[in-house]
Amino acid sequence: MAPGAGTADSPAKPRLVLRTLAAAQFLMALDSSVMNVSIATVADDVGTTVTGIQGAITAYTLVMAMFMIPGGKVGALIGRRRAFMIGCCIYGCGSLTTALAPNLPVLLLGWSFLEGIGAALILPAIVALVAGNFAAERRPSAYGLVAAAGAVAIALGPLIGGFATAYLSWRWVFAGEVLVVLGILVLARHIPDVVGGERPHVDLIGAVLCALGLGMFVYGVLRSDEWGWFRPKPHAPSWLGFSVVVWLMLAGLLLVWLFLCWQDRLVQRHQEPLIDPALLQNKQLTGGLAIFFFQYLVLMGVFFVVPLYLSVALGLSALETGARLLPLSLTMLAAATLIPRFFPDVSPRRAVRLGILALLAGAVALMTALDAGAGAEIVTVPLLLIGLGMGALASQLGSVTVSAVPDEQSAEVGGIQNAATNLGSSMGAALAGSILIAVLASSFLTSVEQNPAVPAEVKNQAAVELQSGVTFLSDAQLKTALDAAGTNGQVAQAALEANAGARLDGLRAALAILAFASLLALFFTARIPRTQPR
């Protein structure tokens, strides 16, 4: 479909298309955050453990990562709208299965597998449908609104999940998703689309290599918190003295390399590849993909660190924590929609650089504001800055990546783009969590060892216990554990003070790594064009 082909029928059609795609993006993002505050309740309800539910969340991310690029190719083969609607049907079936799940295996089938496959079809199709229904000059605003809908969902997820769990049931969240999917399917029938030309060859070998490579890499990243990045944690699997995480990531990278070699071979044979290797030689496209990766790394890192501070360090409820996250979503939504409207000719490179600088400023401001005695109000201004930066990036990056290639390749670009964001999201939470826990343990041990009020045998015991891992505990949780262990008052007070200081050190360290990631993103902005695509 030529750019803007879908905009000529009536003034209402672009708004209908945009609202439909934004609703789908909202739903996909909501599922990754809505149940994080209700894991224990879900585990009790389906007769499993917290680890089992965390495994289901991991599997959902894994399935999306594995099938995102093949999912983009499906859209190119059968048509973007058809792939989108099929994905919605699969996703809706998964949501219904999850809502009715009596046990963990059924939950895994619905939540992890069916919803993951549905998302792998829907997300690349969203990118392609925006490209097919909006002229080049209108795409920044369209992509910005769709991306902002996802960020709003991530922020509202804890609020929705917490409210449903407290007053209704977590199952109503997934039942509600089924109704939203039905509404999206009704509206999606009116989205213009053209079925892609039939391909004489479907690259099944490439699809397997790509899925296994990305899947192994992401699985390694997701298990790093439990198994350790390089040095294996106690009782964690290892090989040749190294954590299995290292070997999974290396094996994943090797399979991705084999996948790219296979794609080159297909092109030399004049056969249809899963991904045209020339796409990865396009500097504008790879620059946009790299910044997408860092954007979601920082975003998910922030949504990991800030809720920990609010809910654990300060003791806020799930609803109060969600409310404190709203400033990020509000400024992101405002920037993503208003920048293209009021500055339609802004240099994409300048907007992206300013957005990254806003991310950096927000991370640094939050890092410096964290201090003993600080309250929940300190997150407001930093989150406003981070949201502003995210919105500036969202207003440009989707258009930058799609405009780098012909429109008929937009579905493939959608698959690669969402694979990059999925990798960034996984790395963001894993890196922030690993740095936080490592610094927390080190800081706690140092504080205890330097405190003369703590007996030597307690110091030795603490050193041994910390080798098995440490948890981000609130003062109330730690006090309960100390009381249960019969710890005397002086030692207990020292442990509480050490824990409070170590928590802040861990949070600051995690924010520092996110600020560093923002700085790294600046090096890729030279590949972003100076002028808007037309």
N, C-alpha and C positions, 0 to 999 in steps of 0.2 A: 504494500500500500504506500502510495506517495505520501510524503509528509503533509499533514493537514487534510488528508482525504476524508477523515472522519469529522471535520469541523465545518463542512459546507452545508450540511443538511438543515440545521437549525441552531439558534444560539444556545438552546438548552442541552444539546447533545454533548458538547465538551464537558459541561458540568456533571452530567450524568455519568460519563465515562470516568471522570476524575474521582467522583464520590464512590463509585463502585470499586475502583482499584485501590483507593485510599482505605476503604473499609476492609478489603482483603489484606492489605499490608498491616493494618491495625490488628487484625485477627491473628496473623502469623506471629507478630511480635508479642502479642498478649500471652500466647501460649508458653513463651519462654520465661515469663516472669510471674505469672498469676499464681502459681502453686508453690513458689519458694517459701511463702510464709505459712503454708499449710501442710508441709511434708509429714510432720508427725501425725496429724489427724488423718491424712490419706492412708498412711501406713497402717494405723490401727483399724481403719475401716475395711481395708482389703486383706487384713491378716498377714502383713509382712513387716519388715523393719524399715527404719529410716534409710539404711543403706540400699534397700531394694528400690525405694522410690527415687533416691538419688541416681541409681542405676538406670531407671526409666527415663529420667531427664537427660542423662548422658546419652542414652541410646537414641533419643529423639534428635539431639544435636548431631549424632553420628550418622544417622540415616540421611538427614538433610545434606551433610557434608559429602557423603558418598555419591548421592544421586543428583546433586544440583546441576552439574555440567551436562550429564546425559538428559536431565529434565529440560534444559534449554534446547537441546537438539530435537527433542520430541516436538516442542513448539514450532521449530522450523520445518518439521516434516508434515505435521497434521494441521497446522494452523494455530496461531497464538490464542485465539479465543477458545477454540476447541480444547487445547491443552489446559487453559485456565479453568474451563468449566469441568473438565474431567478431574483436574486436581481438586477443585472445590467439592465434587461428589465424594472422592476418596477421603478428603479431609473431614467432610461432614460425617461419613460413616465411622471414621476413627473417633471423632468427638462423641458420637452416640454410643459407640462401644465402650469408650472410657467412662461415660456417665453411668453406664449400667454394669461396669466391671465388678464381678464378685470377688476376684482374686488378682494376684500380681500378673500371671501369664496373660489374662485377658486385658489387663491394663497395658501391658507391654505391646500387645497386638494393636490396640486402639490408639494409645497415646504415642508410643515410640515409633511403631512401624507405619500404620496407615496415615497418621497425621504427618509423619516425616516424609513419606512418599508424596502425599498431597502437596505439602509445602514446596517440595523440589520441582513440582510442575507449575505451581502458582507463581512463585517469586520470579523466575526468569520470564514468564509470560507477562507479568506486570510491566517489566522494563520494555519489552517489545511492544506491548499495546499502547503504552505512552508514546513511544516513537512513531507508531503507526497512526495515531489519532490526533497528534498535535504537531503543528508546524514547528520548525527548528527554533524560531524566536520565542515560542510559548513553552518549550520543553523545560527550561530551567524552573519556571514556576510550578509546572506540573510535577516534575520529579521532586522538587522541594516539598510540596504538600504531601506527596506520598511518603517520603522519608520521614517527615515530621509526624505523620500519623503513626508510624512505627515507634518513634521515640515517646510519643504520648502514651502509647500502649505499654511500653516498658515501665514508665513511671506510674501509670494507673494500675498495673498488674497487682502489686502488693495491696493496694487499696481494695480492689475488687475481690481478690482472693481472701483477704482478711475479713472483709464484710460478709462474704458468702459463708466462710467457715464459721464465723462467730454467730451469725443470725439465721443462716439457712443450712446449706450443705455444700461442700466443695463440688458435688456432682452437678449442682445447678449451673456452675460456671460452664461446664462442657455441654450441658443441655442448652444453655443460652447460645453457645457457639453454633449448635446445629441450626437454630432459628436464624442466626446471622448469615450462615452459609446459604440457607434457603432464600433469604432476601437478596444476597449477592447473585445467586443463580438467576433469579427473576430479572434483575437489572442487567446482567451480563449478556442476555439475549439481544440487547439493543446496541452492544458495542460493535462497531464495524470492524471487519477483519477480512483478510484474503488468505486462503489456504496456500501454504508454501508448495512449491513444485515438488513432485515426488522424486525421491532420491533412489538411484538404482542400487545403492549399497548402504547398509546400516553397519556401522563399525562396532560390532559386538566386542571384539577383542579390545579395542580402545576403551569402550565403556567399562569393561571389567578392570583393566589396568588403572583407569582413572579412579573408579570407585574404590578399589582396594588401596591405592596409594593415598588418596585423600583420607579415606577412612582410617587407615593405620596411623597416619600422622596425627589426625585430630584425636583419635583414641588415646594415643600416647600423651598428648597435651592434657587431655581431660583427666587422666589418671596420675598426673605428675604430683598433685597435692597429696595423694595417698601413698604413692610409691617412691617419690623423690625424683628429681630431674636427672642427676648423674649418680650420686651416692645413694644406694638403696636404703630405704628406711627399715628399721627392724621388722622382721617377718614379711617384708615385701619381696616379690620375685626379683631375681637378678640373674645376670649371665656374664661370666668373665669378670666379676667384680663390679659391674656397672648395673644401674637400674634398668629394668626392661623398657622404661620410657625412652631411653636413648636409642635402644635398638628398634623400637617401634617407629620412632620418628625417622631414623636413618632408612629403615626398610620402606617407609612411606615415600620418602624423597627418591629412593632408588626406583620405585615403581612409577612415580610421576615422570622421572627421566626416561624410563623405558616407554611410557605412554607417549611422550613427546617425540621420541625416536620413531615410534610406530606411526605417528601422524605424518612425519616427514616421509616415511617410506610409502605411505598411501598416496601422498601428493605426487611423489615421483612416478608412481604407477598409474597416475591419473584416475585414482579412485576417491570416493568421497570420505574425508576424515570426520571424526567427531568434532574437532576444532581445527580450523585452518591455522597452521603454524605461523602464517604471516601475521595473524592477529597479535601474537606475542612479540613481534618485532616492531609494532606500531608504538612509537614513543608516547604519543598522546594517550593511547589506551592504557599502556602499562603504567604511566604516571598517575592516571586517574585511579587505576586499580590499587596501586600502592597506597595512595592517600585514603581510599576506601578502607583498606586493611587497617591503617593506623587510626582512622576515625572510629571504627568500631572497637578496636583494641582499647582506646581511651574511654569510649562511652561505656562499655561493659565493665571496665576496670573501675570507673567512677560508681557505677550502679552496684558494684561489689563492695567497695570501700565505705561509701557514705552510709548505706543502710546499716553496716556493721557498727559504725560510730554511733548512729542515732539509736538503734535498737538495743545494742549490747552495752556500749560504754555509757549511754545516757538513759537507757531503760525505756525508751518510747515504745508505744504499742505499734502494731502493724499499720493501723489506720493513721496514726500520727506520723510514722515514718514515711508513708506514702504521700501524705500532705506536704511534708518538707521537701520532697523530690519534685513537686509540681513546678517550681520556678524554672527548672531546666527545660521541661517540656514546653512551657509557655513561651519562653524566649526563643527556643528552637523553632516552634511553629510560626512565631512572628517573623523571625529572620528569614526562614525558608520561603515564606509566601510574600513578604513585603519587599525584600531585596530585588527580586525579578520585576516586581510591579513598579517600584519607584526608581530603580536603577537598571533598566532593561539592557543598557549598553555597557554596564560595568565590565571591566576586564576580569575574566574568570580567574586568571592567575592572581590578580590583586585580591579578589574576594576570598579565594582559597587561602592565601597567605595570611590575610587578616583573621580569617576564621581559625587557623592553626595557632596564631599568636594569642587569640582569645582563649583557646583551650589551654595553652601554656600558662597564661596569666591566671586563669581560674584554678588550675592545679596548684600553682605556686601559692596563690592567695589562701587556698584551703589548707595547704601544708603548713604555712606560717601561722594560721589562725588557730590550729589545733594546740591546745594548751590545757594544763590542769585548771579545772574550774570553768572552762569554756562551755557554753550552752548550745542548744540546737540552732540558735539564730545565726551562728557563724557560717553555716553552710549556704545561706541565702544568696549573698553576693557572688561567691565563687560559682554556685550553680547557675546563676543568671549569666555569668561570663561564659561558662562552658556551653550552656544552651545556645547562646548567641553564636559562638564559634561553630557548633554543630549545625545550626541553621544556615550559616553562611556556606559551609561545605555542602550541605544538602541541596542548596539552591543552585549549585553549579556542577557537582560531580556527575550526576546522572546524565546530564546533557553532554558533558565533556566526553564520557566514555562512549555513548551511543553515536555522537556526531563524528567520532574517529573512524567509523566504518560505514559502509553502505547500509541502508535500512533493512535490506533482506538478511543481514547478519545480526540484527538487533537481538534475536532470541538467543543466539549463541553468546553474545556479549552479556546478556542477562544472566546466563548460567555461570559464566566466569566471574562476573561482578558479585553475584550472591555467594559463590564459593569463597571469594576474597573476604567478604564481610563475615562469613561464617568462621573462617580461619581467624580473623581479627577478634571476633567475639570470644572464641575459645581461648585464644592466647591472652586476651585482656584479663579475664577472670582468673585464669591459671597463674599468670605472672604476678598479678596483684596479690593473690592468695599466698603464693609461695614466698614472695618477698616479705609479706606481712608476718607470716608464721615464723620464718627464719629469724627476722629481726626481733620479733616478740620473744622467742625463746632465748636468744643471745642477751637481750637487754634484761630480761627477768633474772637470768642466771647471774649476770654481772652485778645487778642490784643486790641480790641475795648474798653473793660472796663478799661484797664490800660492806655489808651491814654487820657490825660487831655484835648486835643483839641476837643474831641467828647462830645457834650452836654449830660446830664443825660437822657433826654427824648429819644434821639437817641439810647443810650445804652439799655434802657428798650425796645424800639421797636425792636432792633436787637435780644434781648433775646427771645422775643415773636415769631418773624418771624422764627428764627432758629429751634424752636420746631416743625415747620411744615416741616422741611427738608431743605437741602442745596444742591446746585449744584456746580460741579467743573467748575468754570467759568474762562475764560481768562480775562486779564486786559481790552481788548477792549469790551468784552461782559458786564463786570461789569460797565465800564465807560458809556456805552450806557444806561444801566439801571439807573445809578445814575443821568445822565443828564435828562432822561425822568421824573424822580421823582423830579427834581428841587433841588437836593442836593447842598449845597454851596461848594465852592472850597476846604476849609480846611477839612471839613468832608469827602468829596469825596476822597481827597488825603490819609487821614487816612484809609479809607475803602480799597483803592487800595493797600496800603502797608500791611494792615492786611491780605487781600486776597492772596497776593504774598507769605507772610510768611506761611500762613495756608496751601496753596497748597503744599509747600515743606514739611511741617510737615506731611500732610496726605500721600504724596507719600513715605516718609521715613517710616512711620508706616506700610504701606502696604508691603513694601519691607522687613521690620523686621519680619512680620508674615510669609513671604515666606522663609526667612532665618531660622526661627524657624521650619517650616515644613521640611526643608532640614535636620536639626539636628534630628528631630524625625525619619526620614527615616533611619538614621544610626543604630537605634536600631533593625531594621529588617534585617540588612545585615548578621547577624550570621546564618540566615537560607539559605543563598545563598551558593552553593557548592564551594569548593576550586579548583576543577578540572573541565576541560571541559568535557561535555558529549560525549561519544563515542559509 
